[in-house]
């Protein structure tokens, strides 16, 4: 049966409600006709999806564009902007495809906003294109089921997780695009397996996808096995064709050849040494992290221990994402795949079902990240996008399939088929247009809700955070950093925006790898690295104190509080708070407290901080807020103690104001914060007594008493103070 006959028969069938996927099946003639279907027939079915997909792309891109981050944010986002500037290598496995695309994009549009915004814009293109391909894939499987395809694509595109990773450059939007392109190619190939061009394109996409995200292998392997098996059973798998397929796959993975080239440039901020086979394999296989591990931190769990919890968490996410209708729609697809009738796309739908099960189970076996911390949970959720995507395609098919059983429901019934876009979108009659209109209304509501939650167009927090580290530094200072927030924010401003290029930066986390000295020494010629790598206790490696010894006196040195496992500085160096940083001073050198207090106050950050009410504990903004306020708190405590020695009323006033700000804004203000605030207010009251200061002190100590543990030794001290002043204030 030709595609034209297929559509004509369905359009003329009034009393029999055929499935949107199955038409004229179950007869020998239909089966034979399908086997003889020419390669041109699928093109007719695919014409209208392309038109609608352009509209889906335009709508999604417009929304993503309106909510883009204007600059860098947390996570890996700044790294890809940095790599586009320096031409270096990103963290394992290197992400060569994204690195090349960002480099090309930056070159093609050299004046289009800042580097970071330009990269975020590219990411929005990836995300919108992925949504468009979800729409097109559903319509290839279910010709004419436009409302179902719209809902599948829209619900995926406007889900919080998808939208969040559409607003800033990372690997996930590109992974969504490559995954959907592979599945789109699969369903188009299945109706015409003799089309060698489609199988070759699929092989190329399979290789290309692995140049971006290794997790795509859980979809690639089932797809490859299915295609080869079907070709083999049909007698279409010749040795020559197999060689062509293998050649296209190899062509797809060729971007990995970019890594040795990029590594040879020894760019500022470049991971690893891919100039040797060993270094190349170490990086590509993520051996420094653990090849089959998601997380390398000290909090990591054992492999497989998070399987049940991870699956339960994903199940809850899936139910909420699909309004608790997802399982019903998937059951419809399972019934279609397992049914006795002949279905053109049964094989590809079965592959999708098996692939998503394989992915979810295997991923959660390998995922060793602890889920009790909100930020870690958010890191794991990013990898759920790959499952969300394929499930939305399947649910779109399931929604269309339910039309066979509930034909009069407006969102599910299949419209009259036609080659024109208007008819393919639901027909030109009023009821068909109403179906699409209702879908648009539902998606508009989702989009409005998502816009209010995902709009990051005024989010400059990370950019300000990086400047707050660099601005106070003296010329030609050395800044020793570690941690993603500090390292990436500083690196982006320095490498991409040319801000404070005079400051030499040593990344302590990267310096712990053996390749760091040979890779980066030429980029920091003023800095002496006194060993092959950083490690506080290992032989032939250097500690933090060794690094300071080798460079002290040559340049001002700034850093953070030393890592817990590095005690080398104890008794040798002091760390004077200077804004968000610490100025390194030899322990034997005296400090003029008055001068230091003036410099410290001038270096404190003045940029607007993110609101604890606007950002949940799972966000980088929440963590940034906590780190800023923790640094301010540590500086205030130091100032409080040193201010006492100096006897400075002005210093105490500044300290009280800083502590009040910390207590007001900190997302997890503790009894320690309140005790120190009350203590500072008490010291200030004793130097300059007023009733307002006394009342503020009593209020702070009162809050401390309500928050502190019953076994806190400070409770007795505070009780004595409150009893002493209770008569004067009339409170207790």
C-alpha positions as CSV (number, residue, x, y, z in Angstrom):
1,X,0.0,0.0,0.0
2,X,1.4,3.4,-0.9
3,X,1.6,6.3,1.5
4,X,-1.1,8.1,-0.5
5,X,-3.4,5.1,-0.4
6,X,-2.7,4.8,3.4
7,X,-3.8,8.4,4.0
8,X,-6.8,8.2,1.6
9,X,-8.2,5.0,3.3
10,X,-7.9,6.6,6.7
11,X,-9.5,9.8,5.7
12,X,-12.4,7.9,4.2
13,X,-12.9,5.7,7.2
14,X,-15.7,7.3,9.3
15,X,-17.2,4.5,11.4
16,X,-14.0,2.6,12.1
17,X,-11.5,4.5,14.3
18,X,-8.1,3.3,13.2
19,X,-5.0,3.6,15.3
20,X,-2.9,6.7,14.4
21,X,0.0,4.3,14.0
22,X,-1.7,1.2,12.5
23,X,-3.7,1.6,9.3
24,X,-4.9,-1.3,7.1
25,X,-2.8,-3.8,9.0
26,X,-3.5,-7.5,9.5
27,X,-4.0,-8.4,5.9
28,X,-1.5,-10.0,3.6
29,X,-1.9,-7.3,1.0
30,X,-1.1,-4.6,3.4
31,X,2.0,-6.5,4.7
32,X,3.2,-7.1,1.2
33,X,2.7,-3.6,0.1
34,X,4.6,-2.3,3.1
35,X,7.5,-4.6,2.3
36,X,7.5,-3.1,-1.2
37,X,7.2,0.5,-0.1
38,X,9.5,2.7,-2.0
39,X,11.9,5.0,-0.3
40,X,9.8,7.9,-1.5
41,X,6.8,7.0,0.6
42,X,8.3,8.0,3.9
43,X,9.3,11.3,2.5
44,X,5.7,12.2,2.0
45,X,5.0,11.4,5.7
46,X,8.0,13.4,6.7
47,X,7.2,16.5,4.8
48,X,4.7,18.1,7.1
49,X,6.7,17.2,10.3
50,X,9.5,19.4,9.0
51,X,7.2,22.4,8.6
52,X,5.8,22.0,12.1
53,X,9.2,21.3,13.5
54,X,10.4,24.7,12.3
55,X,7.6,26.4,14.3
56,X,8.4,24.3,17.4
57,X,12.1,25.3,17.0
58,X,11.2,29.0,16.6
59,X,8.8,29.0,19.6
60,X,11.3,27.2,21.9
61,X,14.2,29.3,20.8
62,X,12.4,32.5,21.4
63,X,11.6,31.5,25.0
64,X,15.1,30.2,25.7
65,X,16.6,33.3,24.2
66,X,14.5,35.5,26.4
67,X,15.7,33.7,29.6
68,X,19.4,33.2,28.8
69,X,22.0,33.9,31.4
70,X,23.8,37.1,30.3
71,X,27.1,35.7,31.4
72,X,28.6,32.7,33.2
73,X,26.9,30.7,35.9
74,X,28.0,27.8,38.1
75,X,28.9,24.2,37.2
76,X,30.8,23.5,34.0
77,X,29.3,26.4,32.2
78,X,32.3,28.8,32.5
79,X,34.7,26.1,31.4
80,X,33.3,25.8,27.9
81,X,33.4,29.6,27.5
82,X,37.1,29.5,28.7
83,X,37.9,26.7,26.3
84,X,36.4,28.6,23.4
85,X,38.7,31.5,24.2
86,X,41.9,29.6,24.9
87,X,41.5,26.7,22.6
88,X,42.4,24.4,25.5
89,X,41.0,21.0,26.5
90,X,38.0,20.7,28.8
91,X,37.8,18.3,31.7
92,X,37.6,14.5,31.0
93,X,36.6,13.2,28.5
94,X,37.5,16.4,26.8
95,X,34.2,17.0,25.0
96,X,35.9,17.7,21.6
97,X,32.7,18.2,19.6
98,X,31.3,20.9,21.9
99,X,34.8,22.5,22.2
100,X,35.1,22.7,18.4
101,X,31.6,24.1,18.0
102,X,32.1,26.8,20.6
103,X,35.4,27.8,19.1
104,X,33.8,28.0,15.6
105,X,30.8,29.9,17.0
106,X,33.0,32.4,18.8
107,X,34.9,33.0,15.6
108,X,31.9,33.4,13.3
109,X,30.2,35.9,15.7
110,X,33.2,37.7,17.3
111,X,31.2,40.8,18.3
112,X,27.9,39.3,19.3
113,X,27.8,40.1,23.0
114,X,30.2,38.7,25.5
115,X,31.8,35.3,25.0
116,X,29.7,33.7,27.7
117,X,26.4,35.1,26.3
118,X,27.4,33.9,22.8
119,X,28.0,30.4,24.1
120,X,24.7,30.4,26.0
121,X,23.0,31.5,22.8
122,X,24.5,28.5,20.9
123,X,23.2,26.3,23.7
124,X,19.7,27.6,23.2
125,X,20.0,26.7,19.5
126,X,20.9,23.1,20.5
127,X,18.0,22.9,23.0
128,X,15.4,24.3,20.6
129,X,16.5,22.0,17.8
130,X,16.2,19.0,20.1
131,X,12.6,19.9,20.9
132,X,11.8,20.3,17.2
133,X,13.2,16.8,16.5
134,X,11.1,15.3,19.3
135,X,8.1,16.8,17.5
136,X,9.2,15.5,14.1
137,X,10.0,12.0,15.4
138,X,6.6,11.5,16.9
139,X,5.0,12.6,13.6
140,X,7.2,10.2,11.6
141,X,5.8,7.4,13.7
142,X,2.3,8.8,13.9
143,X,1.6,10.8,10.7
144,X,-1.0,13.5,11.4
145,X,-1.0,13.2,15.2
146,X,0.1,16.8,15.5
147,X,-1.5,17.6,18.8
148,X,0.2,14.6,20.4
149,X,3.6,15.6,18.9
150,X,3.2,19.2,20.1
151,X,2.4,18.1,23.6
152,X,5.3,15.7,23.7
153,X,7.8,18.2,22.4
154,X,6.4,21.1,24.5
155,X,6.2,19.2,27.7
156,X,9.8,18.1,27.2
157,X,11.0,21.6,26.1
158,X,9.3,23.5,28.9
159,X,10.0,21.0,31.7
160,X,12.1,22.7,34.5
161,X,15.1,20.4,33.9
162,X,15.2,20.9,30.1
163,X,14.7,24.6,30.3
164,X,17.3,25.0,33.0
165,X,20.0,23.5,30.8
166,X,18.8,25.4,27.8
167,X,19.8,28.8,29.3
168,X,23.5,28.2,29.6
169,X,26.2,26.3,27.7
170,X,26.9,22.8,29.0
171,X,27.0,19.4,27.3
172,X,23.4,18.4,28.0
173,X,21.5,20.4,25.4
174,X,23.9,19.2,22.6
175,X,23.5,15.6,23.9
176,X,19.7,16.0,23.7
177,X,20.0,17.2,20.1
178,X,22.4,14.4,19.1
179,X,20.2,11.7,20.8
180,X,17.1,12.9,19.2
181,X,18.8,13.1,15.8
182,X,19.8,9.5,16.2
183,X,16.3,8.4,17.1
184,X,14.8,10.5,14.3
185,X,17.2,8.8,11.8
186,X,16.2,5.4,13.2
187,X,12.5,5.8,12.7
188,X,13.0,7.2,9.2
189,X,15.3,4.3,8.3
190,X,13.0,1.6,9.7
191,X,10.3,2.2,7.1
192,X,12.9,2.1,4.3
193,X,15.7,-0.2,5.5
194,X,17.1,-0.4,1.9
195,X,17.9,3.3,2.1
196,X,21.7,3.2,2.7
197,X,22.0,7.0,3.1
198,X,19.9,6.8,6.3
199,X,21.8,4.0,7.8
200,X,25.1,5.7,7.0
201,X,23.8,8.9,8.6
202,X,22.7,7.0,11.7
203,X,26.2,5.5,12.0
204,X,27.8,8.9,11.7
205,X,25.5,10.3,14.4
206,X,26.2,7.4,16.7
207,X,29.9,8.2,16.5
208,X,29.4,11.9,16.7
209,X,27.2,11.6,19.8
210,X,30.0,9.8,21.7
211,X,32.2,12.8,21.1
212,X,30.0,14.8,23.4
213,X,28.6,12.5,26.1
214,X,29.6,8.9,26.8
215,X,26.2,8.1,28.2
216,X,24.8,8.0,24.7
217,X,26.4,4.6,24.4
218,X,23.4,3.1,26.2
219,X,21.2,4.1,23.2
220,X,23.9,3.7,20.5
221,X,24.5,0.0,21.2
222,X,20.8,-1.1,21.1
223,X,20.3,0.9,17.9
224,X,23.4,-0.5,16.2
225,X,22.4,-4.1,17.2
226,X,18.9,-3.6,15.9
227,X,19.9,-2.1,12.6
228,X,22.6,-4.7,11.9
229,X,20.2,-7.5,12.9
230,X,17.4,-6.2,10.6
231,X,19.8,-5.8,7.7
232,X,21.2,-9.3,8.3
233,X,17.8,-10.9,8.4
234,X,16.7,-9.2,5.3
235,X,19.9,-10.1,3.4
236,X,20.9,-6.5,3.1
237,X,24.1,-6.6,5.2
238,X,26.9,-7.1,2.7
239,X,30.6,-6.9,3.7
240,X,30.9,-3.7,1.7
241,X,27.9,-2.1,3.4
242,X,29.2,-3.1,6.8
243,X,32.5,-1.4,6.0
244,X,30.7,1.7,4.9
245,X,28.8,1.8,8.2
246,X,31.9,1.3,10.2
247,X,33.7,4.0,8.2
248,X,30.9,6.5,8.9
249,X,31.0,5.7,12.6
250,X,34.8,6.3,12.6
251,X,34.2,9.5,10.8
252,X,31.8,10.5,13.6
253,X,34.3,10.0,16.3
254,X,37.1,11.9,14.5
255,X,36.6,15.0,16.6
256,X,38.6,13.2,19.3
257,X,41.5,14.0,17.1
258,X,41.1,17.6,18.1
259,X,42.3,16.8,21.6
260,X,46.0,16.2,20.8
261,X,46.0,19.4,18.7
262,X,44.4,21.5,21.4
263,X,46.8,20.0,24.0
264,X,49.8,20.8,21.9
265,X,49.1,24.5,22.2
266,X,49.6,24.4,26.0
267,X,46.9,27.0,26.4
268,X,46.1,28.6,29.7
269,X,43.5,26.4,31.4
270,X,43.8,23.1,29.6
271,X,43.3,19.7,31.1
272,X,45.7,16.8,30.7
273,X,48.4,16.0,28.2
274,X,46.9,14.3,25.2
275,X,50.1,14.4,23.2
276,X,50.8,10.7,24.1
277,X,48.6,7.7,23.7
278,X,48.6,7.1,27.4
279,X,47.6,10.7,28.2
280,X,45.0,10.6,25.4
281,X,43.4,7.4,26.7
282,X,43.5,8.6,30.4
283,X,41.6,11.7,29.4
284,X,39.0,10.2,27.0
285,X,38.3,7.2,29.3
286,X,38.0,9.6,32.4
287,X,40.5,7.5,34.3
288,X,41.4,10.5,36.6
289,X,37.7,10.5,37.7
290,X,37.1,6.8,37.4
291,X,36.0,5.4,34.0
292,X,32.7,4.0,35.3
293,X,32.1,6.5,38.0
294,X,30.0,9.7,37.9
295,X,31.6,11.3,41.0
296,X,35.2,11.3,42.3
297,X,34.7,13.4,45.5
298,X,35.5,12.1,48.9
299,X,31.7,11.8,49.6
300,X,31.3,9.2,46.8
301,X,29.4,6.0,47.5
302,X,30.1,2.5,46.3
303,X,29.1,1.4,42.9
304,X,25.5,0.1,42.8
305,X,24.6,1.3,46.3
306,X,22.4,4.1,45.0
307,X,20.5,2.0,42.4
308,X,17.2,1.7,44.2
309,X,17.2,5.2,45.6
310,X,18.1,6.7,42.2
311,X,15.4,4.8,40.4
312,X,12.8,5.8,43.0
313,X,13.9,9.4,42.7
314,X,13.6,9.3,38.9
315,X,10.2,7.6,39.1
316,X,8.9,10.5,41.3
317,X,10.5,13.0,38.9
318,X,8.8,11.2,35.9
319,X,5.4,11.1,37.5
320,X,5.5,14.8,38.3
321,X,6.9,15.7,34.9
322,X,4.0,13.9,33.1
323,X,1.1,14.9,35.4
324,X,1.0,11.3,36.5
325,X,-0.2,10.2,33.1
326,X,3.2,9.0,31.8
327,X,2.8,5.3,32.8
328,X,-0.5,5.1,31.0
329,X,1.0,6.5,27.8
330,X,3.9,4.1,28.1
331,X,1.6,1.2,28.6
332,X,-0.1,2.1,25.3
333,X,3.3,2.0,23.6
334,X,4.2,-1.4,25.2
335,X,0.8,-2.8,24.0
336,X,1.6,-1.5,20.5
337,X,5.0,-3.2,20.5
338,X,3.8,-6.4,22.0
339,X,0.6,-6.6,20.0
340,X,0.0,-9.2,17.3
341,X,-0.6,-6.8,14.4
342,X,2.1,-5.6,12.1
343,X,3.3,-2.1,12.9
344,X,5.8,-0.1,10.7
345,X,7.8,1.2,13.7
346,X,7.4,-1.6,16.1
347,X,11.1,-2.4,16.0
348,X,12.3,1.2,16.7
349,X,9.8,1.7,19.4
350,X,10.9,-1.5,21.1
351,X,14.5,-0.4,20.8
352,X,13.6,2.9,22.5
353,X,11.9,1.1,25.3
354,X,14.8,-1.2,25.9
355,X,17.3,1.6,25.6
356,X,15.7,3.8,28.2
357,X,15.4,0.8,30.7
358,X,19.1,-0.1,30.0
359,X,20.1,3.5,30.5
360,X,18.2,4.1,33.7
361,X,19.3,0.9,35.4
362,X,22.9,1.0,34.3
363,X,23.3,4.7,35.0
364,X,22.0,4.4,38.5
365,X,24.2,1.4,39.2
366,X,27.3,3.4,38.1
367,X,26.2,6.7,39.7
368,X,28.1,6.9,42.9
369,X,27.1,10.4,43.9
370,X,25.4,10.9,47.3
371,X,21.9,12.1,47.0
372,X,21.5,13.6,50.5
373,X,22.9,16.9,49.4
374,X,20.7,19.1,47.2
375,X,23.5,20.3,44.9
376,X,24.7,16.7,44.4
377,X,21.1,15.7,43.6
378,X,20.9,18.4,41.0
379,X,24.2,17.1,39.4
380,X,22.6,13.7,39.0
381,X,19.3,15.1,37.7
382,X,21.1,16.5,34.7
383,X,21.7,13.0,33.4
384,X,17.9,12.3,33.6
385,X,17.4,14.5,30.6
386,X,18.6,11.7,28.3
387,X,15.8,9.4,29.7
388,X,13.2,12.3,29.7
389,X,13.8,12.8,26.0
390,X,13.2,9.3,24.8
391,X,10.3,8.9,27.2
392,X,8.6,12.0,25.7
393,X,8.9,10.6,22.2
394,X,7.3,7.3,23.4
395,X,4.6,9.2,25.3
396,X,3.8,11.2,22.3
397,X,3.3,7.9,20.4
398,X,1.2,6.5,23.3
399,X,-1.0,9.6,23.3
400,X,-1.7,9.3,19.6
401,X,-2.3,5.5,20.0
402,X,-4.9,6.1,22.7
403,X,-7.0,7.8,19.9
404,X,-8.0,4.3,18.8
405,X,-9.7,3.7,22.1
406,X,-10.9,7.1,23.0
407,X,-11.6,8.6,19.5
408,X,-13.6,11.6,20.6
409,X,-11.1,13.1,23.0
410,X,-9.8,16.2,21.3
411,X,-6.2,15.9,22.2
412,X,-5.9,12.3,21.1
413,X,-8.0,11.7,18.1
414,X,-6.1,11.6,14.8
415,X,-7.0,14.4,12.3
416,X,-7.7,13.7,8.7
417,X,-4.4,13.0,7.0
418,X,-3.1,15.3,4.2
419,X,0.1,16.4,2.8
420,X,-0.5,20.0,3.6
421,X,0.7,21.4,6.9
422,X,-2.7,22.8,7.9
423,X,-4.3,19.4,7.6
424,X,-1.4,17.6,9.1
425,X,-1.7,19.9,12.1
426,X,-5.2,18.6,12.7
427,X,-7.1,19.4,9.6
428,X,-8.8,22.6,8.4
429,X,-12.1,21.9,10.0
430,X,-13.1,23.6,13.2
431,X,-12.8,20.6,15.5
432,X,-9.4,19.7,14.3
433,X,-8.1,23.2,14.7
434,X,-9.6,23.2,18.2
435,X,-7.5,20.2,19.1
436,X,-4.4,22.0,18.1
437,X,-5.6,25.2,19.7
438,X,-6.2,23.4,23.0
439,X,-2.7,21.9,22.8
440,X,-1.3,25.4,22.2
441,X,-3.2,26.7,25.2
442,X,-1.8,24.0,27.5
443,X,1.7,24.6,26.3
444,X,1.3,28.3,26.6
445,X,0.4,27.8,30.3
446,X,3.5,25.6,30.7
447,X,5.6,28.2,29.0
448,X,4.4,31.1,31.2
449,X,5.0,29.1,34.3
450,X,8.4,28.0,33.1
451,X,9.4,31.6,32.1
452,X,8.8,32.9,35.6
453,X,10.9,30.1,37.1
454,X,13.7,29.9,34.5
455,X,14.3,33.6,33.6
456,X,18.0,34.2,34.3
457,X,18.4,37.2,32.0
458,X,19.4,39.4,34.9
459,X,21.7,36.9,36.6
460,X,25.1,38.4,36.9
461,X,26.0,36.8,40.2
462,X,28.9,34.6,39.1
463,X,30.4,37.4,37.1
464,X,30.4,39.8,40.1
465,X,31.7,37.0,42.3
466,X,34.8,36.6,40.1
467,X,35.4,40.3,39.9
468,X,35.2,40.5,43.7
469,X,38.1,38.1,43.9
470,X,40.3,39.9,41.3
471,X,39.5,43.6,41.9
472,X,41.2,44.1,45.3
473,X,44.5,42.4,44.4
474,X,47.7,44.4,44.1
475,X,49.3,44.5,40.6
476,X,51.1,41.2,39.6
477,X,49.8,39.3,42.6
478,X,49.6,35.5,42.8
479,X,46.2,34.0,43.4
480,X,46.0,30.3,44.4
481,X,42.5,29.0,43.9
482,X,40.5,25.7,44.1
483,X,36.9,24.9,43.7
484,X,34.7,25.3,40.6
485,X,33.1,28.6,41.7
486,X,36.3,30.4,42.4
487,X,38.4,28.8,39.7
488,X,36.0,29.2,36.8
489,X,34.7,32.7,37.7
490,X,38.3,34.0,37.9
491,X,39.5,32.2,34.9
492,X,36.7,33.3,32.7
493,X,37.2,37.0,33.5
494,X,40.9,36.7,33.0
495,X,41.1,34.6,29.9
496,X,38.0,35.7,28.0
497,X,37.4,39.3,29.1
498,X,41.0,40.2,29.7
499,X,40.3,41.4,33.3
500,X,43.4,41.5,35.5
501,X,45.7,39.6,33.2
502,X,48.6,40.8,35.4
503,X,47.4,38.4,38.1
504,X,49.0,34.9,38.0
505,X,46.6,32.1,38.8
506,X,47.5,28.7,40.1
507,X,44.6,26.1,40.1
508,X,45.5,23.9,43.1
509,X,43.0,21.2,42.1
510,X,44.6,20.9,38.6
511,X,48.1,21.2,40.1
512,X,47.5,17.9,41.9
513,X,47.9,16.1,38.6
514,X,51.3,15.1,37.2
515,X,50.8,16.9,33.9
516,X,50.1,20.3,35.4
517,X,53.7,21.6,35.7
518,X,54.7,20.7,32.2
519,X,51.4,21.8,30.8
520,X,51.0,25.2,32.5
521,X,54.4,26.3,33.8
522,X,55.1,28.4,30.6
523,X,51.8,30.3,31.2
524,X,52.9,31.4,34.7
525,X,56.6,32.2,34.2
526,X,56.8,34.3,37.4
527,X,55.6,31.5,39.6
528,X,57.9,28.7,40.9
529,X,56.2,25.3,41.2
530,X,58.4,23.5,43.7
531,X,57.6,19.9,42.6
532,X,55.9,17.8,39.9
533,X,52.5,18.2,41.4
534,X,50.6,19.4,44.5
535,X,50.1,17.0,47.4
536,X,50.4,17.9,51.1
537,X,52.3,14.8,52.1
538,X,53.6,12.8,49.1
539,X,57.3,12.7,48.2
540,X,58.5,14.7,45.2
541,X,55.4,16.8,45.4
542,X,54.7,20.2,47.1
543,X,52.4,21.4,49.8
544,X,50.8,24.7,50.0
545,X,53.5,26.0,52.4
546,X,56.1,24.8,49.9
547,X,54.4,26.8,47.1
548,X,54.4,29.9,49.4
549,X,58.0,29.4,50.4
550,X,59.1,29.3,46.7
551,X,57.2,32.5,45.8
552,X,57.0,34.6,49.0
553,X,58.6,38.0,48.6
554,X,58.4,37.8,44.8
555,X,54.8,38.9,44.6
556,X,51.8,39.4,46.9
557,X,50.0,36.0,47.5
558,X,46.3,35.5,48.0
559,X,44.3,32.4,48.6
560,X,41.5,30.9,50.7
561,X,41.5,29.0,53.9
562,X,43.8,26.0,53.3
563,X,42.2,22.6,52.6
564,X,41.6,20.5,55.7
565,X,44.2,17.8,54.7
566,X,47.0,20.4,54.2
567,X,48.3,21.5,57.6
568,X,51.7,22.5,56.2
569,X,51.1,26.2,56.8
570,X,50.4,25.9,60.6
571,X,53.0,28.0,62.5
572,X,54.6,29.2,59.2
573,X,51.9,31.4,57.6
574,X,49.0,33.5,58.7
575,X,46.0,34.2,56.5
576,X,44.6,37.7,56.8
577,X,41.1,38.1,55.5
578,X,41.0,40.5,52.5
579,X,37.4,40.7,51.2
580,X,36.6,37.2,50.0
581,X,40.2,36.1,50.0
582,X,43.1,35.7,52.5
583,X,46.4,37.6,52.2
584,X,49.3,35.2,53.0
585,X,51.7,36.6,55.6
586,X,54.6,34.9,57.3
587,X,53.7,34.1,60.9
588,X,56.8,36.0,62.1
589,X,55.7,39.3,60.5
590,X,53.8,41.8,62.6
591,X,50.4,43.1,61.3
592,X,49.3,46.7,61.7
593,X,45.7,46.0,62.6
594,X,44.4,49.5,61.8
595,X,45.9,49.5,58.3
596,X,44.6,46.0,57.7
597,X,41.1,46.8,58.8
598,X,40.9,49.6,56.3
599,X,42.1,47.5,53.4
600,X,39.9,44.6,54.5
601,X,36.8,46.8,54.6
602,X,37.5,48.3,51.2
603,X,37.9,44.8,49.7
604,X,34.5,43.4,50.9
605,X,32.1,42.6,48.1
606,X,29.4,45.2,47.4
607,X,27.6,43.4,44.5
608,X,24.0,42.3,44.9
609,X,23.7,38.8,46.3
610,X,21.1,36.2,45.1
611,X,18.0,35.9,47.3
612,X,17.7,32.7,49.3
613,X,14.0,32.8,48.4
614,X,14.7,32.8,44.6
615,X,17.2,30.0,44.5
616,X,16.8,26.6,46.1
617,X,19.7,24.7,47.9
618,X,20.2,22.7,44.7
619,X,21.4,25.7,42.7
620,X,24.9,27.2,42.3
621,X,23.5,30.6,43.2
622,X,22.5,29.3,46.6
623,X,26.0,27.9,47.1
624,X,27.6,31.1,45.9
625,X,25.5,33.0,48.5
626,X,26.6,30.7,51.2
627,X,30.3,30.9,50.3
628,X,30.2,34.7,50.1
629,X,28.6,35.0,53.5
630,X,30.8,32.3,55.0
631,X,33.9,34.3,53.9
632,X,32.3,37.5,55.2
633,X,31.6,35.7,58.5
634,X,35.1,34.5,58.8
635,X,36.5,37.9,58.1
636,X,34.1,39.5,60.6
637,X,35.2,37.1,63.3
638,X,38.8,37.9,62.6
639,X,38.0,41.6,62.6
640,X,36.2,41.2,65.9
641,X,39.1,39.7,67.6
642,X,41.7,42.0,66.1
643,X,39.4,45.0,66.5
644,X,39.4,44.3,70.3
645,X,43.1,44.5,70.3
646,X,43.2,47.7,68.4
647,X,40.4,49.2,70.5
648,X,38.7,50.7,67.4
649,X,35.1,51.7,67.7
650,X,34.9,52.2,63.9
651,X,36.2,48.7,63.3
652,X,33.6,47.3,65.7
653,X,30.8,49.2,64.0
654,X,31.9,47.8,60.6
655,X,32.1,44.3,62.0
656,X,28.6,44.6,63.5
657,X,27.2,45.7,60.2
658,X,28.9,42.9,58.4
659,X,27.7,40.3,60.9
660,X,24.1,41.7,60.7
661,X,24.3,41.3,56.9
662,X,25.5,37.7,57.3
663,X,22.7,36.8,59.7
664,X,20.1,38.4,57.5
665,X,21.1,36.9,54.2
666,X,22.7,33.6,55.1
667,X,20.6,30.6,53.9
668,X,21.7,28.6,56.9
669,X,22.4,31.2,59.7
670,X,23.5,29.2,62.8
671,X,23.8,29.7,66.5
672,X,27.5,30.6,65.9
673,X,26.5,33.5,63.7
674,X,24.1,34.8,66.3
675,X,26.5,34.4,69.2
676,X,29.2,36.3,67.4
677,X,26.8,39.0,66.4
678,X,25.6,39.4,70.0
679,X,29.2,39.4,71.2
680,X,30.2,42.1,68.7
681,X,27.1,44.2,69.7
682,X,28.0,43.8,73.3
683,X,31.6,45.0,72.7
684,X,30.3,48.0,70.7
685,X,27.7,48.8,73.4
686,X,30.5,48.9,76.1
687,X,32.5,51.3,74.0
688,X,29.6,53.5,73.0
689,X,26.4,52.6,75.0
690,X,23.0,53.5,73.5
691,X,19.6,51.9,74.1
692,X,19.4,50.8,70.5
693,X,22.7,49.0,70.6
694,X,21.7,47.3,73.9
695,X,18.4,46.2,72.4
696,X,20.1,44.8,69.3
697,X,22.5,42.8,71.5
698,X,19.7,41.4,73.6
699,X,17.7,40.4,70.5
700,X,20.7,38.6,69.0
701,X,21.5,36.7,72.2
702,X,17.8,35.9,72.6
703,X,17.8,34.3,69.1
704,X,20.9,32.5,70.0
705,X,19.3,31.0,73.1
706,X,16.4,29.7,71.0
707,X,18.6,28.1,68.4
708,X,21.6,26.8,70.4
709,X,21.7,23.2,71.6
710,X,20.8,22.7,75.2
711,X,24.3,21.4,75.8
712,X,26.0,24.4,74.2
713,X,28.5,25.7,76.8
714,X,27.9,29.3,75.7
715,X,24.3,29.3,76.9
716,X,25.4,30.0,80.5
717,X,27.6,32.9,79.4
718,X,24.7,34.4,77.4
719,X,22.2,33.8,80.2
720,X,24.4,35.8,82.6
721,X,24.6,38.7,80.1
722,X,20.9,38.7,79.5
723,X,20.1,38.6,83.2
724,X,22.5,41.5,83.7
725,X,20.8,43.7,81.1
726,X,17.2,42.5,81.4
727,X,16.2,45.2,83.9
728,X,17.4,48.0,81.6
729,X,15.5,46.7,78.5
730,X,12.5,45.2,80.2
731,X,13.1,42.0,78.2
732,X,14.8,38.7,78.6
